[in-house]
Amino acid sequence: MSKITVWFIRFALIYFMLSILLGLQMSVTGPVYPWMPIHVHFNLLGWMSMMVYGVGYHILPRFSGVPLWSDRLSYWQLWLANIGLVGMAVGWVVRSSSGNPMVLLVFSLVEGLSIVFFALNMFKTIKAAPTPVKK
């Protein structure tokens, strides 16, 4: 597996464990803000999306028969996705304590940019796939 695949899968497993811990904490205290949206996003953007990114970076170039369009973009996406997600978690805490949504908004945009980077990299990778020859 490529390094980018391994890193995305490692982060996915870390977010999975963190979301389970938050879920256990909420089972005792109840689904209170800001823990519930952090738990949900660690599950969806952390555990599930990071796993999809890792598997996508591993499988789609092999299925298309061409190398990944941009390794550099995949590393940018890795770091922006993690910075965005952790920043969003901090943003929910800030919003809960002060009512200010700006931290959450900024890091949501960072997360969104990482998703655009993934989509661009995948579109460019699969677009380059040669058409199968009919026999």
N, CA, C and O atoms as CSV, one atom per row, in Angstrom:
chain,resi,resn,atom,element,x,y,z
A,1,MET,N,N,0.834,-1.185,0.000
A,1,MET,CA,C,0.000,0.000,0.000
A,1,MET,C,C,0.878,1.248,0.000
A,1,MET,O,O,1.987,1.246,0.535
A,2,SER,N,N,0.365,2.300,-0.605
A,2,SER,CA,C,1.100,3.556,-0.630
A,2,SER,C,C,1.067,4.213,0.756
A,2,SER,O,O,0.224,3.891,1.594
A,3,LYS,N,N,1.990,5.124,0.968
A,3,LYS,CA,C,2.042,5.833,2.252
A,3,LYS,C,C,0.759,6.603,2.509
A,3,LYS,O,O,0.261,6.621,3.634
A,4,ILE,N,N,0.214,7.246,1.463
A,4,ILE,CA,C,-1.003,8.036,1.656
A,4,ILE,C,C,-2.169,7.146,2.076
A,4,ILE,O,O,-2.977,7.535,2.918
A,5,THR,N,N,-2.255,5.959,1.494
A,5,THR,CA,C,-3.301,5.006,1.871
A,5,THR,C,C,-3.161,4.615,3.333
A,5,THR,O,O,-4.141,4.615,4.078
A,6,VAL,N,N,-1.953,4.285,3.739
A,6,VAL,CA,C,-1.692,3.874,5.118
A,6,VAL,C,C,-2.037,4.997,6.094
A,6,VAL,O,O,-2.652,4.747,7.131
A,7,TRP,N,N,-1.647,6.230,5.773
A,7,TRP,CA,C,-1.928,7.354,6.671
A,7,TRP,C,C,-3.423,7.607,6.804
A,7,TRP,O,O,-3.909,7.855,7.908
A,8,PHE,N,N,-4.157,7.548,5.701
A,8,PHE,CA,C,-5.599,7.754,5.799
A,8,PHE,C,C,-6.248,6.659,6.636
A,8,PHE,O,O,-7.136,6.946,7.439
A,9,ILE,N,N,-5.825,5.421,6.465
A,9,ILE,CA,C,-6.408,4.328,7.246
A,9,ILE,C,C,-6.029,4.447,8.723
A,9,ILE,O,O,-6.855,4.171,9.593
A,10,ARG,N,N,-4.806,4.850,9.012
A,10,ARG,CA,C,-4.411,5.083,10.416
A,10,ARG,C,C,-5.283,6.146,11.067
A,10,ARG,O,O,-5.795,5.955,12.170
A,11,PHE,N,N,-5.447,7.276,10.368
A,11,PHE,CA,C,-6.284,8.338,10.920
A,11,PHE,C,C,-7.730,7.866,11.065
A,11,PHE,O,O,-8.384,8.210,12.049
A,12,ALA,N,N,-8.240,7.095,10.119
A,12,ALA,CA,C,-9.601,6.572,10.215
A,12,ALA,C,C,-9.770,5.762,11.495
A,12,ALA,O,O,-10.767,5.914,12.201
A,13,LEU,N,N,-8.812,4.914,11.792
A,13,LEU,CA,C,-8.902,4.080,12.999
A,13,LEU,C,C,-8.811,4.915,14.272
A,13,LEU,O,O,-9.477,4.613,15.262
A,14,ILE,N,N,-7.997,5.954,14.253
A,14,ILE,CA,C,-7.904,6.851,15.412
A,14,ILE,C,C,-9.240,7.550,15.649
A,14,ILE,O,O,-9.722,7.608,16.781
A,15,TYR,N,N,-9.842,8.084,14.577
A,15,TYR,CA,C,-11.137,8.748,14.730
A,15,TYR,C,C,-12.221,7.768,15.153
A,15,TYR,O,O,-13.128,8.134,15.900
A,16,PHE,N,N,-12.136,6.527,14.683
A,16,PHE,CA,C,-13.095,5.514,15.094
A,16,PHE,C,C,-13.014,5.291,16.607
A,16,PHE,O,O,-14.038,5.245,17.290
A,17,MET,N,N,-11.800,5.154,17.119
A,17,MET,CA,C,-11.638,4.957,18.561
A,17,MET,C,C,-12.117,6.181,19.344
A,17,MET,O,O,-12.774,6.039,20.375
A,18,LEU,N,N,-11.789,7.389,18.856
A,18,LEU,CA,C,-12.236,8.605,19.534
A,18,LEU,C,C,-13.760,8.719,19.524
A,18,LEU,O,O,-14.356,9.121,20.524
A,19,SER,N,N,-14.388,8.371,18.414
A,19,SER,CA,C,-15.847,8.464,18.348
A,19,SER,C,C,-16.510,7.446,19.264
A,19,SER,O,O,-17.558,7.720,19.850
A,20,ILE,N,N,-15.902,6.271,19.388
A,20,ILE,CA,C,-16.434,5.271,20.328
A,20,ILE,C,C,-16.329,5.792,21.761
A,20,ILE,O,O,-17.268,5.648,22.544
A,21,LEU,N,N,-15.192,6.396,22.105
A,21,LEU,CA,C,-15.028,6.960,23.458
A,21,LEU,C,C,-16.046,8.069,23.717
A,21,LEU,O,O,-16.629,8.137,24.799
A,22,LEU,N,N,-16.261,8.937,22.727
A,22,LEU,CA,C,-17.278,9.978,22.892
A,22,LEU,C,C,-18.671,9.364,23.012
A,22,LEU,O,O,-19.497,9.844,23.789
A,23,GLY,N,N,-18.933,8.311,22.252
A,23,GLY,CA,C,-20.220,7.625,22.351
A,23,GLY,C,C,-20.434,7.015,23.731
A,23,GLY,O,O,-21.535,7.074,24.279
A,24,LEU,N,N,-19.397,6.439,24.279
A,24,LEU,CA,C,-19.492,5.881,25.634
A,24,LEU,C,C,-19.720,6.979,26.662
A,24,LEU,O,O,-20.509,6.815,27.593
A,25,GLN,N,N,-19.030,8.094,26.488
A,25,GLN,CA,C,-19.207,9.235,27.397
A,25,GLN,C,C,-20.644,9.754,27.318
A,25,GLN,O,O,-21.245,10.081,28.341
A,26,MET,N,N,-21.190,9.829,26.106
A,26,MET,CA,C,-22.570,10.299,25.956
A,26,MET,C,C,-23.586,9.292,26.485
A,26,MET,O,O,-24.694,9.670,26.866
A,27,SER,N,N,-23.215,8.013,26.512
A,27,SER,CA,C,-24.144,7.023,27.061
A,27,SER,C,C,-24.340,7.228,28.565
A,27,SER,O,O,-25.352,6.817,29.133
A,28,VAL,N,N,-23.366,7.861,29.191
A,28,VAL,CA,C,-23.458,8.161,30.621
A,28,VAL,C,C,-24.090,9.532,30.850
A,28,VAL,O,O,-24.958,9.681,31.711
A,29,THR,N,N,-23.652,10.545,30.074
A,29,THR,CA,C,-24.092,11.927,30.313
A,29,THR,C,C,-25.277,12.344,29.466
A,29,THR,O,O,-25.939,13.336,29.771
A,30,GLY,N,N,-25.551,11.607,28.417
A,30,GLY,CA,C,-26.599,11.994,27.472
A,30,GLY,C,C,-25.992,12.729,26.288
A,30,GLY,O,O,-24.868,13.224,26.367
A,31,PRO,N,N,-26.737,12.798,25.192
A,31,PRO,CA,C,-26.216,13.432,23.966
A,31,PRO,C,C,-26.255,14.965,24.057
A,31,PRO,O,O,-27.106,15.608,23.444
A,32,VAL,N,N,-25.347,15.524,24.812
A,32,VAL,CA,C,-25.334,16.968,25.027
A,32,VAL,C,C,-24.391,17.659,24.043
A,32,VAL,O,O,-23.398,17.087,23.593
A,33,TYR,N,N,-24.733,18.898,23.728
A,33,TYR,CA,C,-23.897,19.728,22.881
A,33,TYR,C,C,-22.699,20.156,23.713
A,33,TYR,O,O,-22.915,20.487,24.879
A,34,PRO,N,N,-21.457,20.184,23.237
A,34,PRO,CA,C,-21.014,20.006,21.867
A,34,PRO,C,C,-20.538,18.588,21.544
A,34,PRO,O,O,-19.999,18.355,20.462
A,35,TRP,N,N,-20.728,17.630,22.471
A,35,TRP,CA,C,-20.163,16.296,22.246
A,35,TRP,C,C,-20.859,15.543,21.129
A,35,TRP,O,O,-20.217,14.785,20.402
A,36,MET,N,N,-22.161,15.739,20.979
A,36,MET,CA,C,-22.883,14.988,19.947
A,36,MET,C,C,-22.397,15.325,18.531
A,36,MET,O,O,-22.111,14.398,17.773
A,37,PRO,N,N,-22.287,16.613,18.130
A,37,PRO,CA,C,-21.793,16.862,16.771
A,37,PRO,C,C,-20.332,16.451,16.579
A,37,PRO,O,O,-19.936,16.075,15.475
A,38,ILE,N,N,-19.541,16.519,17.629
A,38,ILE,CA,C,-18.145,16.058,17.522
A,38,ILE,C,C,-18.136,14.554,17.291
A,38,ILE,O,O,-17.409,14.059,16.430
A,39,HIS,N,N,-18.935,13.831,18.054
A,39,HIS,CA,C,-19.051,12.377,17.899
A,39,HIS,C,C,-19.500,12.018,16.477
A,39,HIS,O,O,-18.923,11.139,15.836
A,40,VAL,N,N,-20.526,12.704,16.001
A,40,VAL,CA,C,-21.058,12.419,14.663
A,40,VAL,C,C,-20.002,12.692,13.591
A,40,VAL,O,O,-19.813,11.876,12.689
A,41,HIS,N,N,-19.320,13.821,13.681
A,41,HIS,CA,C,-18.345,14.167,12.649
A,41,HIS,C,C,-17.077,13.318,12.737
A,41,HIS,O,O,-16.454,13.040,11.712
A,42,PHE,N,N,-16.689,12.904,13.939
A,42,PHE,CA,C,-15.561,11.975,14.043
A,42,PHE,C,C,-15.934,10.638,13.393
A,42,PHE,O,O,-15.082,9.973,12.804
A,43,ASN,N,N,-17.206,10.247,13.502
A,43,ASN,CA,C,-17.656,9.023,12.836
A,43,ASN,C,C,-17.720,9.192,11.326
A,43,ASN,O,O,-17.195,8.361,10.585
A,44,LEU,N,N,-18.360,10.261,10.864
A,44,LEU,CA,C,-18.602,10.413,9.430
A,44,LEU,C,C,-17.397,10.951,8.663
A,44,LEU,O,O,-16.994,10.361,7.660
A,45,LEU,N,N,-16.820,12.051,9.116
A,45,LEU,CA,C,-15.679,12.629,8.399
A,45,LEU,C,C,-14.355,12.002,8.833
A,45,LEU,O,O,-13.395,11.972,8.062
A,46,GLY,N,N,-14.308,11.512,10.046
A,46,GLY,CA,C,-13.081,10.889,10.545
A,46,GLY,C,C,-12.998,9.430,10.164
A,46,GLY,O,O,-12.186,9.047,9.321
A,47,TRP,N,N,-13.824,8.621,10.772
A,47,TRP,CA,C,-13.773,7.178,10.561
A,47,TRP,C,C,-14.169,6.798,9.133
A,47,TRP,O,O,-13.388,6.154,8.433
A,48,MET,N,N,-15.365,7.183,8.693
A,48,MET,CA,C,-15.857,6.719,7.393
A,48,MET,C,C,-15.148,7.393,6.218
A,48,MET,O,O,-14.664,6.710,5.315
A,49,SER,N,N,-15.085,8.715,6.223
A,49,SER,CA,C,-14.484,9.413,5.072
A,49,SER,C,C,-12.993,9.130,4.948
A,49,SER,O,O,-12.494,8.924,3.841
A,50,MET,N,N,-12.277,9.119,6.065
A,50,MET,CA,C,-10.831,8.830,5.981
A,50,MET,C,C,-10.601,7.419,5.435
A,50,MET,O,O,-9.663,7.186,4.673
A,51,MET,N,N,-11.463,6.485,5.831
A,51,MET,CA,C,-11.347,5.123,5.299
A,51,MET,C,C,-11.646,5.118,3.803
A,51,MET,O,O,-10.941,4.468,3.030
A,52,VAL,N,N,-12.680,5.835,3.395
A,52,VAL,CA,C,-13.012,5.920,1.966
A,52,VAL,C,C,-11.855,6.554,1.195
A,52,VAL,O,O,-11.497,6.077,0.118
A,53,TYR,N,N,-11.267,7.622,1.734
A,53,TYR,CA,C,-10.127,8.254,1.066
A,53,TYR,C,C,-8.977,7.263,0.909
A,53,TYR,O,O,-8.407,7.131,-0.174
A,54,GLY,N,N,-8.643,6.573,1.988
A,54,GLY,CA,C,-7.540,5.614,1.934
A,54,GLY,C,C,-7.785,4.504,0.936
A,54,GLY,O,O,-6.908,4.169,0.140
A,55,VAL,N,N,-8.977,3.934,0.979
A,55,VAL,CA,C,-9.314,2.860,0.045
A,55,VAL,C,C,-9.365,3.408,-1.383
A,55,VAL,O,O,-8.899,2.758,-2.319
A,56,GLY,N,N,-9.932,4.607,-1.545
A,56,GLY,CA,C,-9.995,5.221,-2.872
A,56,GLY,C,C,-8.619,5.449,-3.461
A,56,GLY,O,O,-8.390,5.169,-4.637
A,57,TYR,N,N,-7.700,5.956,-2.651
A,57,TYR,CA,C,-6.340,6.184,-3.136
A,57,TYR,C,C,-5.631,4.869,-3.468
A,57,TYR,O,O,-4.717,4.848,-4.292
A,58,HIS,N,N,-6.044,3.794,-2.839
A,58,HIS,CA,C,-5.433,2.502,-3.128
A,58,HIS,C,C,-6.054,1.849,-4.365
A,58,HIS,O,O,-5.340,1.352,-5.236
A,59,ILE,N,N,-7.383,1.854,-4.436
A,59,ILE,CA,C,-8.076,1.065,-5.452
A,59,ILE,C,C,-8.245,1.785,-6.789
A,59,ILE,O,O,-7.994,1.193,-7.838
A,60,LEU,N,N,-8.661,3.041,-6.771
A,60,LEU,CA,C,-9.010,3.692,-8.040
A,60,LEU,C,C,-7.853,3.799,-9.027
A,60,LEU,O,O,-8.073,3.578,-10.218
A,61,PRO,N,N,-6.641,4.122,-8.604
A,61,PRO,CA,C,-5.558,4.095,-9.601
A,61,PRO,C,C,-5.338,2.693,-10.175
A,61,PRO,O,O,-5.019,2.550,-11.356
A,62,ARG,N,N,-5.504,1.676,-9.361
A,62,ARG,CA,C,-5.309,0.309,-9.858
A,62,ARG,C,C,-6.423,-0.093,-10.812
A,62,ARG,O,O,-6.175,-0.744,-11.826
A,63,PHE,N,N,-7.662,0.300,-10.484
A,63,PHE,CA,C,-8.791,-0.009,-11.374
A,63,PHE,C,C,-8.668,0.728,-12.692
A,63,PHE,O,O,-9.020,0.193,-13.743
A,64,SER,N,N,-8.161,1.973,-12.640
A,64,SER,CA,C,-8.063,2.754,-13.871
A,64,SER,C,C,-6.811,2.393,-14.668
A,64,SER,O,O,-6.725,2.703,-15.856
A,65,GLY,N,N,-5.852,1.750,-14.035
A,65,GLY,CA,C,-4.637,1.345,-14.734
A,65,GLY,C,C,-3.627,2.457,-14.931
A,65,GLY,O,O,-2.690,2.320,-15.717
A,66,VAL,N,N,-3.817,3.565,-14.214
A,66,VAL,CA,C,-2.880,4.688,-14.298
A,66,VAL,C,C,-2.511,5.122,-12.886
A,66,VAL,O,O,-3.269,4.883,-11.946
A,67,PRO,N,N,-1.351,5.758,-12.730
A,67,PRO,CA,C,-0.989,6.242,-11.400
A,67,PRO,C,C,-1.904,7.380,-10.944
A,67,PRO,O,O,-2.588,8.008,-11.752
A,68,LEU,N,N,-1.900,7.625,-9.665
A,68,LEU,CA,C,-2.655,8.734,-9.091
A,68,LEU,C,C,-2.249,10.030,-9.778
A,68,LEU,O,O,-1.066,10.253,-10.032
A,69,TRP,N,N,-3.210,10.875,-10.078
A,69,TRP,CA,C,-2.951,12.115,-10.807
A,69,TRP,C,C,-1.963,13.005,-10.066
A,69,TRP,O,O,-1.055,13.562,-10.684
A,70,SER,N,N,-2.124,13.152,-8.730
A,70,SER,CA,C,-1.216,14.018,-7.979
A,70,SER,C,C,-0.987,13.493,-6.568
A,70,SER,O,O,-1.865,13.576,-5.710
A,71,ASP,N,N,0.203,12.952,-6.343
A,71,ASP,CA,C,0.570,12.539,-4.982
A,71,ASP,C,C,0.615,13.745,-4.053
A,71,ASP,O,O,0.190,13.668,-2.900
A,72,ARG,N,N,1.124,14.841,-4.556
A,72,ARG,CA,C,1.247,16.059,-3.735
A,72,ARG,C,C,-0.123,16.535,-3.257
A,72,ARG,O,O,-0.279,16.910,-2.094
A,73,LEU,N,N,-1.106,16.521,-4.139
A,73,LEU,CA,C,-2.457,16.932,-3.765
A,73,LEU,C,C,-3.045,15.990,-2.723
A,73,LEU,O,O,-3.792,16.431,-1.849
A,74,SER,N,N,-2.723,14.706,-2.797
A,74,SER,CA,C,-3.243,13.753,-1.816
A,74,SER,C,C,-2.687,14.038,-0.424
A,74,SER,O,O,-3.399,13.875,0.567
A,75,TYR,N,N,-1.425,14.461,-0.334
A,75,TYR,CA,C,-0.861,14.809,0.977
A,75,TYR,C,C,-1.458,16.108,1.512
A,75,TYR,O,O,-1.708,16.230,2.711
A,76,TRP,N,N,-1.685,17.070,0.632
A,76,TRP,CA,C,-2.379,18.291,1.047
A,76,TRP,C,C,-3.760,17.937,1.581
A,76,TRP,O,O,-4.200,18.467,2.601
A,77,GLN,N,N,-4.431,17.044,0.886
A,77,GLN,CA,C,-5.756,16.645,1.320
A,77,GLN,C,C,-5.726,15.949,2.681
A,77,GLN,O,O,-6.586,16.192,3.527
A,78,LEU,N,N,-4.744,15.092,2.885
A,78,LEU,CA,C,-4.606,14.404,4.177
A,78,LEU,C,C,-4.520,15.397,5.322
A,78,LEU,O,O,-5.243,15.273,6.310
A,79,TRP,N,N,-3.647,16.373,5.196
A,79,TRP,CA,C,-3.435,17.316,6.294
A,79,TRP,C,C,-4.589,18.287,6.438
A,79,TRP,O,O,-4.982,18.614,7.558
A,80,LEU,N,N,-5.137,18.754,5.335
A,80,LEU,CA,C,-6.286,19.660,5.439
A,80,LEU,C,C,-7.496,18.945,6.044
A,80,LEU,O,O,-8.223,19.538,6.841
A,81,ALA,N,N,-7.721,17.688,5.681
A,81,ALA,CA,C,-8.852,16.934,6.233
A,81,ALA,C,C,-8.722,16.788,7.744
A,81,ALA,O,O,-9.706,16.937,8.469
A,82,ASN,N,N,-7.522,16.500,8.219
A,82,ASN,CA,C,-7.324,16.325,9.658
A,82,ASN,C,C,-7.349,17.654,10.404
A,82,ASN,O,O,-7.943,17.750,11.478
A,83,ILE,N,N,-6.719,18.665,9.851
A,83,ILE,CA,C,-6.749,19.991,10.482
A,83,ILE,C,C,-8.189,20.502,10.525
A,83,ILE,O,O,-8.642,21.036,11.537
A,84,GLY,N,N,-8.904,20.328,9.397
A,84,GLY,CA,C,-10.292,20.772,9.348
A,84,GLY,C,C,-11.165,20.066,10.368
A,84,GLY,O,O,-11.966,20.710,11.045
A,85,LEU,N,N,-11.027,18.762,10.490
A,85,LEU,CA,C,-11.879,17.999,11.400
A,85,LEU,C,C,-11.581,18.317,12.867
A,85,LEU,O,O,-12.504,18.517,13.656
A,86,VAL,N,N,-10.319,18.365,13.228
A,86,VAL,CA,C,-9.972,18.698,14.616
A,86,VAL,C,C,-10.383,20.141,14.916
A,86,VAL,O,O,-10.891,20.433,15.998
A,87,GLY,N,N,-10.163,21.040,13.953
A,87,GLY,CA,C,-10.580,22.429,14.129
A,87,GLY,C,C,-12.083,22.562,14.285
A,87,GLY,O,O,-12.560,23.389,15.063
A,88,MET,N,N,-12.840,21.744,13.542
A,88,MET,CA,C,-14.295,21.755,13.704
A,88,MET,C,C,-14.690,21.321,15.109
A,88,MET,O,O,-15.598,21.901,15.704
A,89,ALA,N,N,-14.017,20.310,15.643
A,89,ALA,CA,C,-14.316,19.860,17.006
A,89,ALA,C,C,-14.064,20.992,18.002
A,89,ALA,O,O,-14.870,21.228,18.902
A,90,VAL,N,N,-12.952,21.680,17.834
A,90,VAL,CA,C,-12.664,22.837,18.694
A,90,VAL,C,C,-13.730,23.918,18.473
A,90,VAL,O,O,-14.168,24.569,19.421
A,91,GLY,N,N,-14.140,24.100,17.218
A,91,GLY,CA,C,-15.154,25.093,16.891
A,91,GLY,C,C,-16.476,24.851,17.594
A,91,GLY,O,O,-17.134,25.807,18.006
A,92,TRP,N,N,-16.887,23.581,17.742
A,92,TRP,CA,C,-18.121,23.300,18.471
A,92,TRP,C,C,-17.984,23.637,19.946
A,92,TRP,O,O,-18.934,24.115,20.565
A,93,VAL,N,N,-16.808,23.394,20.514
A,93,VAL,CA,C,-16.594,23.751,21.916
A,93,VAL,C,C,-16.641,25.263,22.079
A,93,VAL,O,O,-17.274,25.770,23.005
A,94,VAL,N,N,-15.967,25.991,21.175
A,94,VAL,CA,C,-15.970,27.459,21.230
A,94,VAL,C,C,-17.392,27.979,21.056
A,94,VAL,O,O,-17.832,28.851,21.805
A,95,ARG,N,N,-18.104,27.449,20.080
A,95,ARG,CA,C,-19.487,27.890,19.833
A,95,ARG,C,C,-20.369,27.617,21.043
A,95,ARG,O,O,-21.244,28.420,21.370
A,96,SER,N,N,-20.144,26.493,21.705
A,96,SER,CA,C,-20.934,26.137,22.877
A,96,SER,C,C,-20.668,27.092,24.039
A,96,SER,O,O,-21.583,27.444,24.783
A,97,SER,N,N,-19.410,27.507,24.190
A,97,SER,CA,C,-19.067,28.354,25.335
A,97,SER,C,C,-19.295,29.835,25.084
A,97,SER,O,O,-19.670,30.559,26.006
A,98,SER,N,N,-19.076,30.308,23.850
A,98,SER,CA,C,-19.175,31.751,23.585
A,98,SER,C,C,-20.285,32.121,22.604
A,98,SER,O,O,-20.653,33.291,22.498
A,99,GLY,N,N,-20.819,31.138,21.891
A,99,GLY,CA,C,-21.828,31.423,20.881
A,99,GLY,C,C,-21.248,31.871,19.550
A,99,GLY,O,O,-21.994,32.115,18.602
A,100,ASN,N,N,-19.922,31.984,19.466
A,100,ASN,CA,C,-19.266,32.461,18.250
A,100,ASN,C,C,-19.037,31.282,17.294
A,100,ASN,O,O,-18.326,30.340,17.644
A,101,PRO,N,N,-19.636,31.322,16.082
A,101,PRO,CA,C,-19.496,30.220,15.145
A,101,PRO,C,C,-18.295,30.344,14.195
A,101,PRO,O,O,-18.120,29.481,13.335
A,102,MET,N,N,-17.475,31.374,14.320
A,102,MET,CA,C,-16.424,31.638,13.330
A,102,MET,C,C,-15.367,30.532,13.250
A,102,MET,O,O,-14.943,30.169,12.153
A,103,VAL,N,N,-14.939,29.997,14.382
A,103,VAL,CA,C,-13.932,28.922,14.371
A,103,VAL,C,C,-14.495,27.714,13.636
A,103,VAL,O,O,-13.814,27.103,12.812
A,104,LEU,N,N,-15.729,27.381,13.939
A,104,LEU,CA,C,-16.388,26.258,13.273
A,104,LEU,C,C,-16.499,26.508,11.773
A,104,LEU,O,O,-16.254,25.604,10.974
A,105,LEU,N,N,-16.861,27.709,11.390
A,105,LEU,CA,C,-17.005,28.044,9.975
A,105,LEU,C,C,-15.675,27.941,9.233
A,105,LEU,O,O,-15.614,27.356,8.152
A,106,VAL,N,N,-14.616,28.503,9.802
A,106,VAL,CA,C,-13.302,28.484,9.145
A,106,VAL,C,C,-12.828,27.057,8.931
A,106,VAL,O,O,-12.384,26.709,7.837
A,107,PHE,N,N,-12.916,26.230,9.959
A,107,PHE,CA,C,-12.421,24.864,9.833
A,107,PHE,C,C,-13.357,23.985,8.994
A,107,PHE,O,O,-12.912,22.999,8.405
A,108,SER,N,N,-14.641,24.332,8.937
A,108,SER,CA,C,-15.547,23.633,8.021
A,108,SER,C,C,-15.133,23.902,6.577
A,108,SER,O,O,-15.189,23.006,5.734
A,109,LEU,N,N,-14.720,25.129,6.295
A,109,LEU,CA,C,-14.248,25.463,4.945
A,109,LEU,C,C,-12.953,24.726,4.614
A,109,LEU,O,O,-12.757,24.294,3.478
A,110,VAL,N,N,-12.068,24.582,5.602
A,110,VAL,CA,C,-10.824,23.818,5.401
A,110,VAL,C,C,-11.176,22.367,5.076
A,110,VAL,O,O,-10.605,21.775,4.161
A,111,GLU,N,N,-12.108,21.807,5.820
A,111,GLU,CA,C,-12.549,20.424,5.570
A,111,GLU,C,C,-13.156,20.310,4.176
A,111,GLU,O,O,-12.878,19.359,3.445
A,112,GLY,N,N,-13.981,21.281,3.815
A,112,GLY,CA,C,-14.586,21.276,2.485
A,112,GLY,C,C,-13.548,21.334,1.374
A,112,GLY,O,O,-13.693,20.664,0.352
A,113,LEU,N,N,-12.499,22.133,1.570
A,113,LEU,CA,C,-11.431,22.215,0.581
A,113,LEU,C,C,-10.733,20.870,0.432
A,113,LEU,O,O,-10.377,20.477,-0.679
A,114,SER,N,N,-10.535,20.162,1.538
A,114,SER,CA,C,-9.893,18.842,1.450
A,114,SER,C,C,-10.747,17.873,0.635
A,114,SER,O,O,-10.216,17.033,-0.092
A,115,ILE,N,N,-12.058,17.989,0.756
A,115,ILE,CA,C,-12.961,17.123,-0.009
A,115,ILE,C,C,-12.872,17.453,-1.500
A,115,ILE,O,O,-12.884,16.555,-2.342
A,116,VAL,N,N,-12.785,18.738,-1.817
A,116,VAL,CA,C,-12.616,19.154,-3.213
A,116,VAL,C,C,-11.304,18.604,-3.769
A,116,VAL,O,O,-11.258,18.159,-4.915
A,117,PHE,N,N,-10.233,18.632,-2.965
A,117,PHE,CA,C,-8.938,18.087,-3.406
A,117,PHE,C,C,-9.057,16.600,-3.726
A,117,PHE,O,O,-8.505,16.134,-4.722
A,118,PHE,N,N,-9.777,15.852,-2.880
A,118,PHE,CA,C,-9.956,14.419,-3.129
A,118,PHE,C,C,-10.736,14.199,-4.425
A,118,PHE,O,O,-10.341,13.393,-5.268
A,119,ALA,N,N,-11.840,14.920,-4.572
A,119,ALA,CA,C,-12.663,14.747,-5.768
A,119,ALA,C,C,-11.869,15.095,-7.028
A,119,ALA,O,O,-11.940,14.371,-8.021
A,120,LEU,N,N,-11.126,16.177,-6.998
A,120,LEU,CA,C,-10.314,16.571,-8.147
A,120,LEU,C,C,-9.292,15.490,-8.485
A,120,LEU,O,O,-9.142,15.113,-9.647
A,121,ASN,N,N,-8.597,14.996,-7.478
A,121,ASN,CA,C,-7.585,13.967,-7.688
A,121,ASN,C,C,-8.205,12.693,-8.269
A,121,ASN,O,O,-7.623,12.058,-9.148
A,122,MET,N,N,-9.378,12.329,-7.774
A,122,MET,CA,C,-10.033,11.121,-8.279
A,122,MET,C,C,-10.558,11.333,-9.698
A,122,MET,O,O,-10.390,10.465,-10.555
A,123,PHE,N,N,-11.196,12.487,-9.955
A,123,PHE,CA,C,-11.687,12.759,-11.319
A,123,PHE,C,C,-10.550,12.735,-12.329
A,123,PHE,O,O,-10.691,12.169,-13.412
A,124,LYS,N,N,-9.429,13.345,-11.982
A,124,LYS,CA,C,-8.293,13.395,-12.904
A,124,LYS,C,C,-7.658,12.009,-13.071
A,124,LYS,O,O,-7.150,11.689,-14.146
A,125,THR,N,N,-7.682,11.205,-12.040
A,125,THR,CA,C,-7.115,9.859,-12.122
A,125,THR,C,C,-7.987,8.957,-12.988
A,125,THR,O,O,-7.478,8.269,-13.872
A,126,ILE,N,N,-9.284,8.954,-12.743
A,126,ILE,CA,C,-10.143,8.047,-13.508
A,126,ILE,C,C,-10.392,8.551,-14.921
A,126,ILE,O,O,-10.667,7.756,-15.820
A,127,LYS,N,N,-10.299,9.861,-15.131
A,127,LYS,CA,C,-10.452,10.406,-16.484
A,127,LYS,C,C,-9.337,9.910,-17.392
A,127,LYS,O,O,-9.534,9.708,-18.590
A,128,ALA,N,N,-8.167,9.718,-16.804
A,128,ALA,CA,C,-7.001,9.297,-17.594
A,128,ALA,C,C,-7.034,7.816,-17.936
A,128,ALA,O,O,-6.172,7.337,-18.672
A,129,ALA,N,N,-8.014,7.083,-17.415
A,129,ALA,CA,C,-8.060,5.643,-17.666
A,129,ALA,C,C,-8.306,5.366,-19.145
A,129,ALA,O,O,-9.189,5.972,-19.752
A,130,PRO,N,N,-7.536,4.462,-19.722
A,130,PRO,CA,C,-7.741,4.119,-21.136
A,130,PRO,C,C,-9.020,3.316,-21.309
A,130,PRO,O,O,-9.431,2.588,-20.406
A,131,THR,N,N,-9.640,3.449,-22.457
A,131,THR,CA,C,-10.839,2.695,-22.789
A,131,THR,C,C,-10.432,1.244,-23.086
A,131,THR,O,O,-9.487,1.002,-23.838
A,132,PRO,N,N,-11.148,0.287,-22.494
A,132,PRO,CA,C,-10.812,-1.116,-22.776
A,132,PRO,C,C,-11.018,-1.440,-24.257
A,132,PRO,O,O,-11.950,-0.948,-24.893
A,133,VAL,N,N,-10.144,-2.262,-24.778
A,133,VAL,CA,C,-10.227,-2.671,-26.183
A,133,VAL,C,C,-11.134,-3.880,-26.264
A,133,VAL,O,O,-10.952,-4.852,-25.532
A,134,LYS,N,N,-12.133,-3.818,-27.175
A,134,LYS,CA,C,-13.040,-4.953,-27.374
A,134,LYS,C,C,-12.377,-5.969,-28.279
A,134,LYS,O,O,-11.714,-5.608,-29.251
A,135,LYS,N,N,-12.557,-7.244,-27.957
A,135,LYS,CA,C,-11.969,-8.320,-28.767
A,135,LYS,C,C,-13.011,-9.076,-29.512
A,135,LYS,O,O,-12.690,-10.014,-30.241
